[in-house]
């Protein structure tokens, strides 16, 4: 086996893996789409199974835009859920944080300038 055969084999494997990734994304999008009825999903799955390259291209041409919009909407929901979770877990309410900072200032851990800056930052958000 010479170097060119190894290179072409590597390129072929990379293309095949990327092809499988695209097909799995298409099937995942197809099955998670709540707008499409069950028979429509079944037809697309059959087309993708029996004509994978043509079916995949047809699906991407026909539904590529809505596929990206659904993925972006899911990402927005996930980001908002994560932000809400972080706020509930990591953050106490503002008066409680100011009281804790005041205690730190009284103990000498925090200077008065740091306390004022911290309080201003909390009241802005």
N, C-alpha and C positions, 0 to 999 in steps of 0.2 A: 504494500500500500504506500503510494507516494504522498507527498505533502498536498498536492492538489485534490486528491481523493479525500483526504482528511478534511480539507477546507470545505469541499462541496458537501460532504457528509454532515459537517457541523452546521453549515448553512441550511441544509435540508431539515435537520433536527430542530433548529431554531424556528424555521418557518412552520413546521408541523406543530410545535408547541404553541406558537402564537395563534395559529389557526384554531387549535383546540380551545384556547382561552377565549377567542372571539365567539366561538360556538357556544361555550358555556355562558358567556355574558348574554348572548341572544336568548338562549333558553331560559335563563334566570329572569330576564326582562319580560319575556313572553309570559311566563307563568305568574309573575308578580303584578302584571297589568290588570287592574280591577275594571278598567273600562271595556275590555274585550270580552265577549261572551265565550263560554266553554268550547263551543263547536269551532269558533275561529282559532282558539288556541290549539285545538286538536289538529286542525288542517295545517297550521304552521309547523307543528311538531312533526307531522308526517312528511311534509315537504322537506324539512331540515334533515330528517333521518334518511330519506331516499335520495335527495339531491342536495347534499350538504353545502357544496360551494355555491351553486346557483341559488338555493334556498336562503343561505346566509346573506348573499349579496342582495337578493330581492327584499329580504326583511330589513336590511340596513338602508336600502334605498327608500322603501315604503315607510318605515317607522323609525329611522335613525334620529330624526329631530325630536320626536316625542320620547324616544329612549333616553336621550341626553337630558331632556327636561325632567323626566321622572327621576333620573339619577341625581340631578341637582336638587330637586325637591327633597329627596330622601337625605341628602347630605345636609341641607339646611335644617331639617327636623332633628337630625342627629346632633348637629352642632348646638342648636338651641336647647335640646335635652341635656347635653353635656354641660353647657353653661349654667343652666338652672340647677343641675346636680351639684356643680362646684360651688355655687352660691349658697345652697342649703347646707352643704357639708362644711365648707371651709370658712364661712363668714357668719359672724354673729351680727346682731343688729347694730346700727351706728351708735346709739347712746351707750350701749355696753362696751363697744370698742373705745369710745372716748373716755369712759370711766376707767377702763383698764390702762389706757395711756396716761391718764391723770395719776393713777396709782404708781406707774413706772416713773413718772416725773417726780412725784413726791418721794420715792425711794432713791432718787438720784441716778437712775439708770438712763433716763432720757432728759435732755436739756429742755428749757422752756421754749426755745426756738424750734426744736424738733417737734415738741408737742403741738405748737401752734401750726406748723406746717402739716403735721399729720391730721390735725383736726380740720384744717381747711381742705385737705385732699378728701377726707371722708365726707364732708358736707357738700362737696362738689358732685360726688357720685350719687 
